[in-house]
Amino acid sequence: MPYRSRSNPRFHSKPTFEQSLVRLLGHRPGCIQRRRAMARLIEAMAESGQIWTGDRCDAALYEQALQQTWRHFRNHPDDYLSGGVIRAFNRRLVMFVQVA
């Protein structure tokens, strides 16, 4: 087995959102590991700067739609596997803004 130094970027690479979601889905619903994985994934997504910011729409409407999207994400994470997690999240967010 080849030696991997700690300076090797693959040694400490951050998982993608998709990889994190797949790992999360490997845990039983409601278990502590799944809840912790969900909290870490949500935090990483929120800090990524990739969530649609709702420019050109009412701030209160956007905040309501954002909370609704996070709630949907927590309750139905498997809906976000196709097409990339962030892209699917942003699509759902835009849909909730349009419906409201």
Secondary structure, 3 states (H helix, E strand, C coil): CCCCCCCCCCCCCCCCHHHHHHHHHCCCCCCHHHHHHHHHHHHHHHHCCCCCCCCCCCHHHHHHHHHHHHHHHHHCHHHHCCCCHHHHHHHHHHHHHHHC
